[in-house]
Amino acid sequence: MQPVPTSQKLIPTWYVDPADEQHMAEGHAPIWRHIVALMPEGDLSTRTVLDFGCNQGGFLRQLHALRPFSRALGVDIAEQSVQRAEALKGALPVQHTTDVGLAGWTDHFDLAFSHEVIYLIEDIQAHARTLFDVLRPGGVYYAITGCHTDNPQWPRWRQIVAERTHTDVQDRSVSDYAQAFERAGFAVTARLFEYPGFVPYAPDGWSPDFYQALAYYTRSKVMFRLVKR
Ligand SMILES: C[S@@+](CC[C@H](N)C(=O)[O-])C[C@H]1O[C@@H](n2cnc3c(N)ncnc32)[C@H](O)[C@@H]1O
């Protein structure tokens, strides 16, 4: 199956205020560790990895520290964030680019990840086809999001994203995602994220109601495990 060529519009940073990119990375670090803990794939030393929507590259740095991989590519439409990811990567075997169309990467990756990205992608079916194309047969795509219409906080959150970021939001349910990935050819499974850590009380943040913040990380956030058959 061929990926759809994209001429994706680039943005400077995802958040309108670039300082928020660093705050996001700090907030996401424990979440990234939980993603790694949930993956059954242990030894990644011979594996190639894609992070779709990598922002400043923190997930791949974290993944390499926990489970060193052979090589990785991080892609994002945010130009300054990708430049920052390149500046921060040190000697890691990682490359970052804004070329999110992924032309030329067919059958390349053993593992792909996107954390809180799929709700920003306008054409989810094209995205599903592209990710299917760039994975090797048997390869796995972990797509993680709590930003969907089944999340009771979504009406508030979609407004925050629209106001504070350079991207549009898409209103899709968990089933909408499952359907799009299945249509692309993936064997679709998923689980609730069930983050086991303590959640900081941050009433000025995305969830002024603390119970909703706790429920989000255990119940609303979903991790898809999509296998290229
Ligand atoms: C909520 S942030 C998550 C960043 C990172 N994955 C993390 O865990 O911190 C969403 C990211 O997706 C990127 N993004 C949005 N639309 C995209 C698209 N169509 N293709 C690639 N990246 C995209 C944004 O620029 C932003 O960096």
The ligand as an SDF file (V2000), in Angstrom:
LIG
                    3D

 27 29  0  0  0  0  0  0  0  0999 V2000
    0.9150   17.4970   22.0930 C   0  0  0  0  0  0  0  0  0  0  0  0
    2.3970   17.6170   21.1670 S   0  0  0  0  0  0  0  0  0  0  0  0
    3.1840   16.0810   21.6370 C   0  0  0  0  0  0  0  0  0  0  0  0
    4.6570   16.0800   21.3650 C   0  0  0  0  0  0  0  0  0  0  0  0
    5.3980   14.8060   21.7850 C   0  0  0  0  0  0  0  0  0  0  0  0
    4.9390   13.6510   21.0560 N   0  0  0  0  0  0  0  0  0  0  0  0
    5.3280   14.5710   23.2690 C   0  0  0  0  0  0  0  0  0  0  0  0
    4.9860   13.4680   23.6910 O   0  0  0  0  0  0  0  0  0  0  0  0
    5.6330   15.5070   24.0170 O   0  0  0  0  0  0  0  0  0  0  0  0
    1.8950   17.3050   19.5100 C   0  0  0  0  0  0  0  0  0  0  0  0
    3.0320   17.3520   18.4940 C   0  0  0  0  0  0  0  0  0  0  0  0
    2.5400   16.8850   17.2280 O   0  0  0  0  0  0  0  0  0  0  0  0
    3.0430   17.7100   16.2010 C   0  0  0  0  0  0  0  0  0  0  0  0
    2.1610   17.6200   15.0360 N   0  0  0  0  0  0  0  0  0  0  0  0
    0.9230   18.1350   14.8750 C   0  0  0  0  0  0  0  0  0  0  0  0
    0.4160   17.8190   13.6770 N   0  0  0  0  0  0  0  0  0  0  0  0
    1.3500   17.0660   13.0560 C   0  0  0  0  0  0  0  0  0  0  0  0
    1.4160   16.4300   11.7830 C   0  0  0  0  0  0  0  0  0  0  0  0
    0.4220   16.5120   10.9080 N   0  0  0  0  0  0  0  0  0  0  0  0
    2.5190   15.7420   11.4700 N   0  0  0  0  0  0  0  0  0  0  0  0
    3.5580   15.6480   12.3690 C   0  0  0  0  0  0  0  0  0  0  0  0
    3.5500   16.2340   13.5700 N   0  0  0  0  0  0  0  0  0  0  0  0
    2.4640   16.9280   13.9250 C   0  0  0  0  0  0  0  0  0  0  0  0
    3.0830   19.0910   16.8490 C   0  0  0  0  0  0  0  0  0  0  0  0
    3.9070   19.9860   16.1740 O   0  0  0  0  0  0  0  0  0  0  0  0
    3.5690   18.7520   18.2520 C   0  0  0  0  0  0  0  0  0  0  0  0
    4.9720   18.7490   18.3280 O   0  0  0  0  0  0  0  0  0  0  0  0
  1  2  1  0
  2  3  1  0
  2 10  1  0
  3  4  1  0
  4  5  1  0
  5  6  1  0
  5  7  1  0
  7  8  2  0
  7  9  1  0
 10 11  1  0
 11 12  1  0
 11 26  1  0
 12 13  1  0
 13 14  1  0
 13 24  1  0
 14 15  1  0
 14 23  1  0
 15 16  2  0
 16 17  1  0
 17 18  1  0
 17 23  2  0
 18 19  1  0
 18 20  2  0
 20 21  1  0
 21 22  2  0
 22 23  1  0
 24 25  1  0
 24 26  1  0
 26 27  1  0
M  CHG  2   2   1   9  -1
M  END
$$$$
